Amino acid sequence: MVFLKTLSLKSESQANKTFPLSLPLFGTDLNLDFSTPVTLLVGENGSGKSTLLEGLAVASERIVAGAAELADDASLPAARLLAAHLRLSWSRKTNRGFFLRAEDFFGYCRRLNQMHYELVDEANQLTSDYSQQGRSNFALGLALGTITGQADRLERQYEALEFRSHGESFLHFFSQRVIPEGLYLLDEPETPLSPQNQLTLLAVLHAAVQEDSQFIIATHSPILMAYPDANIYSLDQVPPQIIEYDQLEHVNLTRSFLNNPNAYLENLFR
């Protein structure tokens, strides 16, 4: 299913030199056609793919998985400016789905852990206060009921992630939140993943696509770029152009390095 059909830049926006509109990517007739359920945005660091995805997240009103609301995210003022200059075309708008950056997931884990310790400290302080006041265990149990329930829920959430590797935790977090008929924007989801877990992520994506979900993914991973029948936009070209997998610089450089790593290492370490 393709919910978001196209993304373009409003014509008057090309003359705006405020960042991020000052980036080369936004100084042209930007027009992306999302004609397949999976679209991949590729390009070198600084090409603007993460900025574009953040602006799209704001414009499409995605929630941020594992983080604060977009409107409250202090890291996204440029994205909010860009969003005001984007024109989106929908076949049918969906409120399902989310925007996910790897750092949001790790921030989520830290917050769960911190909240759990704060509840434990609160329970210990309450127990100490009731003991000093000579109050009954029954009264203490009533007072601790809500705190204990919250702490138990947080502990179950955190333990579901704590006893896995970073990559396994990320996959668990992601796969538990994907539901059918959603629009998902993923910024470099390969960051915490081994090559094997990147293959697992491909399988998760494919299962979600079979349930009518759409994905737009910014990535450096040749493994994710190999998703069958995906449209791959190269943001190293201005304006961005759809490019074949075997023409991608990321793919050819990785393949060349793996075929003969010594040739690259000898040049680097002379």
C-alpha positions as CSV (number, residue, x, y, z in Angstrom):
1,M,0.0,0.0,0.0
2,V,1.2,3.5,-0.8
3,F,-0.3,6.1,1.4
4,L,2.1,9.0,0.7
5,K,2.3,9.4,-3.1
6,T,4.6,12.4,-3.7
7,L,6.7,15.0,-1.9
8,S,7.6,18.3,-3.5
9,L,8.9,21.7,-2.5
10,K,6.7,24.7,-2.8
11,S,7.9,26.8,-5.7
12,E,8.5,29.9,-3.6
13,S,10.7,27.9,-1.2
14,Q,13.6,27.6,-3.7
15,A,14.6,31.2,-3.1
16,N,14.7,30.8,0.7
17,K,18.3,30.7,2.0
18,T,17.5,29.8,5.6
19,F,18.9,26.5,6.7
20,P,18.0,23.8,5.8
21,L,16.5,25.3,2.6
22,S,20.0,26.6,1.8
23,L,21.2,23.0,1.2
24,P,21.6,22.1,-2.5
25,L,18.9,19.4,-2.2
26,F,16.3,22.1,-1.5
27,G,17.5,24.6,-4.1
28,T,16.1,22.7,-7.0
29,D,12.8,21.3,-8.2
30,L,12.6,18.7,-5.5
31,N,10.0,16.1,-6.4
32,L,9.9,12.5,-5.0
33,D,7.5,9.9,-6.3
34,F,6.7,7.2,-3.7
35,S,5.3,4.7,-6.1
36,T,6.4,1.6,-4.2
37,P,5.8,0.5,-0.6
38,V,9.5,0.9,0.2
39,T,11.5,3.9,-0.8
40,L,15.2,4.3,0.1
41,L,17.0,7.6,0.4
42,V,20.8,7.2,0.0
43,G,23.6,9.6,-0.2
44,E,26.8,10.8,1.5
45,N,26.8,12.5,4.9
46,G,25.6,16.0,4.4
47,S,23.5,15.3,1.4
48,G,20.4,16.1,3.4
49,K,18.6,12.8,3.6
50,S,18.2,12.8,7.4
51,T,17.0,16.5,7.3
52,L,14.5,15.6,4.5
53,L,13.2,12.7,6.5
54,E,12.8,14.8,9.7
55,G,10.9,17.5,7.7
56,L,8.7,14.8,6.3
57,A,8.1,13.4,9.8
58,V,6.8,16.8,10.9
59,A,4.8,17.5,7.8
60,S,3.1,14.0,7.9
61,E,2.5,14.3,11.6
62,R,4.3,11.1,12.6
63,I,4.8,10.3,16.2
64,V,8.4,9.7,17.3
65,A,8.9,6.1,18.5
66,G,10.5,6.1,21.9
67,A,10.9,9.9,22.1
68,A,9.1,13.1,22.8
69,E,6.4,14.5,20.5
70,L,7.8,16.2,17.4
71,A,6.5,19.5,18.5
72,D,8.5,19.3,21.7
73,D,11.7,17.9,20.2
74,A,14.4,20.6,20.6
75,S,16.6,19.0,18.0
76,L,14.1,19.6,15.2
77,P,13.7,23.4,14.6
78,A,15.2,23.0,11.1
79,A,12.8,20.1,10.4
80,R,9.8,22.2,11.4
81,L,10.9,25.0,9.1
82,L,11.3,22.6,6.2
83,A,7.9,21.0,6.9
84,A,6.2,24.3,6.3
85,H,7.7,24.3,2.8
86,L,6.8,20.7,1.8
87,R,3.9,19.7,-0.3
88,L,2.6,16.2,0.3
89,S,0.2,14.2,-1.9
90,W,-1.7,11.3,-0.4
91,S,-3.8,8.4,-1.8
92,R,-5.2,8.1,1.6
93,K,-3.8,9.7,4.8
94,T,-3.0,7.3,7.6
95,N,-2.3,8.3,11.2
96,R,-0.7,4.9,11.9
97,G,3.1,4.6,11.9
98,F,6.0,6.5,13.3
99,F,9.3,8.2,12.8
100,L,12.3,6.4,14.3
101,R,15.9,7.3,14.7
102,A,18.4,4.9,16.4
103,E,19.2,7.5,19.0
104,D,15.5,7.8,20.0
105,F,15.5,4.1,20.9
106,F,18.6,4.3,23.1
107,G,17.1,7.4,24.8
108,Y,14.0,5.4,25.4
109,C,16.0,2.7,27.1
110,R,17.7,5.2,29.3
111,R,14.4,6.9,30.3
112,L,12.9,3.5,31.2
113,N,15.9,2.7,33.4
114,Q,15.9,6.2,35.1
115,M,12.1,6.1,35.7
116,H,12.4,2.7,37.3
117,Y,15.2,3.8,39.7
118,E,13.2,6.9,40.6
119,L,10.2,4.8,41.5
120,V,12.4,2.5,43.6
121,D,13.8,5.5,45.5
122,E,10.3,6.9,46.0
123,A,9.2,3.5,47.5
124,N,12.2,3.3,49.8
125,Q,11.6,6.8,51.0
126,L,8.0,6.1,51.7
127,T,8.8,2.9,53.6
128,S,11.3,4.8,55.7
129,D,8.8,7.6,56.4
130,Y,6.0,5.2,57.4
131,S,8.4,3.3,59.7
132,Q,9.5,6.4,61.5
133,Q,5.9,7.5,61.9
134,G,4.9,4.1,63.3
135,R,2.2,3.5,60.7
136,S,1.0,0.0,60.0
137,N,2.2,-2.3,57.2
138,F,-1.4,-2.3,55.8
139,A,-1.2,1.5,55.4
140,L,2.2,1.2,53.8
141,G,0.9,-1.4,51.4
142,L,-1.9,0.9,50.3
143,A,0.5,3.8,49.8
144,L,3.0,1.7,47.9
145,G,0.3,0.1,45.6
146,T,0.5,2.5,42.8
147,I,4.3,3.0,42.9
148,T,4.8,-0.8,43.0
149,G,2.5,-1.3,40.0
150,Q,4.3,1.3,37.9
151,A,7.7,0.0,38.9
152,D,6.7,-3.6,37.9
153,R,5.4,-2.5,34.5
154,L,8.6,-0.5,33.8
155,E,10.8,-3.4,35.0
156,R,9.0,-5.7,32.6
157,Q,9.4,-3.3,29.7
158,Y,13.1,-2.7,30.5
159,E,13.9,-6.3,31.1
160,A,12.4,-7.2,27.7
161,L,15.2,-5.0,26.2
162,E,18.0,-5.3,28.9
163,F,18.8,-9.0,28.4
164,R,19.3,-8.7,24.6
165,S,22.1,-7.2,22.6
166,H,21.7,-3.6,21.3
167,G,20.7,-4.9,17.9
168,E,18.3,-7.5,19.3
169,S,16.7,-5.0,21.6
170,F,16.3,-2.5,18.7
171,L,14.6,-5.2,16.5
172,H,12.3,-6.2,19.4
173,F,11.4,-2.6,20.0
174,F,10.7,-1.9,16.3
175,S,8.8,-5.1,15.5
176,Q,6.6,-4.8,18.5
177,R,5.4,-1.3,17.3
178,V,4.8,-2.0,13.7
179,I,1.1,-2.4,12.9
180,P,-0.7,-2.8,9.6
181,E,-1.5,0.1,7.3
182,G,1.1,2.4,8.7
183,L,3.5,4.9,7.3
184,Y,7.0,4.5,8.8
185,L,9.9,6.8,8.4
186,L,13.2,5.3,9.5
187,D,16.5,7.2,9.7
188,E,19.5,4.9,9.4
189,P,17.9,1.9,11.2
190,E,21.0,-0.2,10.5
191,T,23.1,1.8,13.0
192,P,22.8,-0.7,15.9
193,L,22.4,-3.8,13.7
194,S,24.9,-6.5,12.7
195,P,24.7,-7.7,9.1
196,Q,22.7,-10.7,10.2
197,N,20.2,-8.5,12.1
198,Q,20.0,-6.2,9.0
199,L,18.7,-9.2,7.1
200,T,16.2,-9.9,9.9
201,L,15.1,-6.3,9.6
202,L,14.5,-6.9,5.9
203,A,12.2,-9.7,6.8
204,V,10.3,-7.6,9.3
205,L,9.9,-4.9,6.7
206,H,8.6,-7.4,4.1
207,A,6.1,-8.8,6.6
208,A,4.8,-5.3,7.3
209,V,4.6,-4.5,3.6
210,Q,2.4,-7.6,3.2
211,E,0.1,-6.0,5.7
212,D,-0.2,-2.8,3.6
213,S,2.5,-0.7,5.4
214,Q,4.7,1.9,3.6
215,F,8.3,2.7,4.5
216,I,10.6,5.6,3.6
217,I,14.1,4.8,4.9
218,A,17.3,6.9,4.9
219,T,20.2,4.4,4.9
220,H,23.9,3.8,4.3
221,S,23.4,0.0,4.3
222,P,23.9,-1.9,1.1
223,I,22.0,-4.7,2.7
224,L,18.9,-2.6,3.3
225,M,19.3,-1.0,-0.2
226,A,18.8,-4.5,-1.6
227,Y,15.1,-4.6,-0.6
228,P,13.3,-6.1,-3.7
229,D,11.5,-3.6,-6.0
230,A,12.3,-0.6,-3.7
231,N,12.7,2.8,-5.3
232,I,16.2,4.1,-4.5
233,Y,16.7,7.8,-4.6
234,S,20.2,9.1,-4.8
235,L,20.4,12.4,-2.9
236,D,24.0,12.8,-4.2
237,Q,22.3,14.0,-7.4
238,V,20.5,17.3,-7.5
239,P,17.6,17.0,-8.0
240,P,17.4,13.4,-6.6
241,Q,17.1,10.6,-9.2
242,I,16.0,7.0,-8.9
243,I,19.1,4.8,-9.4
244,E,19.6,1.1,-9.8
245,Y,21.1,-0.9,-6.9
246,D,24.2,-1.9,-8.9
247,Q,24.9,1.7,-9.8
248,L,25.1,2.8,-6.1
249,E,28.4,4.1,-4.9
250,H,27.8,2.5,-1.5
251,V,27.2,-0.9,-3.1
252,N,30.2,-0.8,-5.5
253,L,32.6,0.6,-3.0
254,T,31.6,-2.1,-0.4
255,R,31.8,-4.9,-3.0
256,S,35.2,-3.7,-4.2
257,F,36.6,-3.4,-0.7
258,L,35.4,-6.9,0.2
259,N,36.8,-8.4,-2.9
260,N,40.3,-6.9,-2.2
261,P,40.6,-5.1,1.2
262,N,44.4,-5.1,1.0
263,A,44.3,-2.8,-2.0
264,Y,42.4,-0.1,0.0
265,L,44.3,-0.7,3.3
266,E,47.7,-0.3,1.6
267,N,46.7,3.1,0.1
268,L,45.3,4.2,3.5
269,F,48.3,3.2,5.6
270,R,51.2,4.2,3.4
